[in-house]
Amino acid sequence: MLDTGTETTVDAVAALTRGLESSHRALDRLVEHHVMVASLAQNYLGFTRHANDDLRVEFYERERAARLGWLD
């Protein structure tokens, strides 16, 4: 297998392993994001709305929420 960035040969198994590991990390982040949004949606949809309510939902990145002390 050829690394197009350096034009050197790379062990195919190592390259495929790195690619799979990267894909797994991306999938883990996607699943984590999905669970978070599903949880927020469930909580949001559970609110009782009244005509004069001003209900807003804001999304924060995990790092910012952690800095604000909002994560367990």
Summary of the structure (lengths in Angstrom):
residues: 72
radius of gyration: 21.0
end to end distance: 44.9
largest distance: 65.9
contacts: 111
relative contact order: 0.07
helix: 56%
strand: 6%
